[in-house]
């Protein structure tokens, strides 16, 4: 059973290669390049063979002398900018969550928290303390 599935898969994978016909390339009188499955009548055309699986290597980068720290400085700058951007994204997410928590604490007198899988209702003193803490955190971090 496995063998027949393997053979079927192999045949399906190879079938496009067997069905592919030649591709012809030619340049017309206006200098435009054309590709088609049929060669043009009365004009010379070349057969194009696609390179399957062979991706050309990228062109080599120009070498920077080791004595110039410009490349190093650019890499450091890029790294620092990425770190700052990541910190800013994290700060915005923190501020959004803190503002949501503040709204919940302000608008809901019956706030519950989960401790070790059990829900427990906050007392009014605890809720007021959390309100103060949340407002302070927003003031310090979300200006």
C-alpha positions in Angstrom: 0.0 0.0 0.0 2.8 2.4 0.9 4.6 1.6 -2.2 1.7 2.4 -4.5 1.1 5.7 -2.6 4.8 6.6 -3.0 4.8 5.8 -6.7 1.6 7.8 -7.2 3.1 10.8 -5.4 6.3 10.5 -7.4 4.4 10.4 -10.7 2.3 13.4 -9.7 5.4 15.3 -8.7 7.2 14.6 -12.0 4.2 15.0 -14.3 4.6 18.8 -14.8 8.2 18.3 -15.9 7.1 15.7 -18.5 4.3 17.9 -19.9 6.3 21.0 -20.2 7.0 21.9 -23.8 9.8 24.1 -25.1 9.7 27.8 -24.7 10.9 30.0 -27.6 12.4 33.4 -27.2 12.9 36.0 -30.0 13.2 39.7 -30.6 10.9 41.4 -33.0 11.6 44.3 -35.4 10.8 46.9 -32.7 13.4 45.4 -30.3 10.9 43.8 -27.9 11.6 40.4 -26.5 8.9 37.7 -26.8 8.4 34.3 -25.2 5.9 31.8 -26.6 5.2 28.1 -26.8 5.3 28.3 -30.7 8.2 29.6 -32.6 7.5 32.7 -34.9 7.1 32.1 -38.6 10.0 33.3 -40.6 12.1 34.5 -37.7 15.0 32.9 -35.7 14.2 31.9 -32.2 16.1 30.3 -29.4 14.8 27.6 -27.1 14.8 28.6 -23.5 15.4 25.9 -20.9 14.3 27.0 -17.4 16.8 26.1 -14.7 14.7 24.2 -12.2 16.1 24.5 -8.7 19.1 26.5 -9.7 18.8 29.9 -8.2 21.5 32.3 -9.2 23.7 33.5 -6.4 23.3 37.2 -5.4 25.9 39.5 -6.7 28.9 39.9 -4.3 28.8 42.9 -2.0 31.7 45.4 -2.3 34.3 44.8 0.3 34.7 47.5 2.9 38.2 48.0 4.2 38.6 46.8 7.8 40.1 50.2 8.9 36.8 52.0 8.4 34.3 51.6 11.2 31.4 52.9 9.1 29.9 49.5 8.5 30.3 48.6 12.2 28.7 51.9 13.3 25.8 51.4 10.9 25.2 47.9 12.3 25.3 49.2 15.8 22.9 52.0 14.9 20.5 49.6 13.2 20.6 47.3 16.3 19.9 50.2 18.7 17.1 51.5 16.5 15.5 48.0 16.5 15.8 47.7 20.3 14.2 51.1 20.8 11.4 50.2 18.4 10.8 46.9 20.2 10.8 48.7 23.6 8.3 51.2 22.2 6.0 48.4 21.0 6.2 46.7 24.4 5.6 50.1 26.2 2.5 50.8 24.1 1.1 47.3 24.8 1.8 47.8 28.6 0.0 51.2 28.5 -3.0 49.8 26.7 -3.3 47.0 29.2 -2.9 49.4 32.1 -5.6 51.7 30.8 -7.9 48.8 30.3 -7.3 47.6 33.9 -7.9 51.1 35.2 -11.2 51.4 33.3 -12.2 48.0 34.8 -11.3 49.1 38.3 -13.1 52.4 38.0 -16.3 51.1 36.4 -16.7 47.8 38.3 -17.1 47.7 42.1 -17.0 43.9 42.0 -13.6 43.1 40.6 -12.4 39.5 40.9 -8.9 38.1 40.5 -7.8 34.5 40.0 -5.3 33.1 42.5 -4.2 29.5 42.2 -7.2 28.7 40.0 -9.8 30.2 42.4 -11.7 33.5 41.8 -11.6 35.9 44.7 -13.4 39.2 44.9 -11.3 42.2 45.8 -12.3 44.2 48.9 -13.0 47.9 48.4 -9.7 48.8 50.1 -7.8 46.5 47.7 -9.6 47.9 44.7 -8.8 51.5 45.8 -5.1 50.5 46.3 -5.0 48.9 42.8 -6.6 52.1 41.4 -3.8 54.2 43.0 -1.1 51.8 41.7 -2.5 51.7 38.2 -2.9 55.4 37.9 0.7 55.9 39.2 2.0 53.3 36.7 0.2 55.0 33.8 1.5 58.4 34.9 5.1 57.2 35.1 5.2 55.0 32.0 2.5 56.3 29.6 3.0 60.0 29.1 
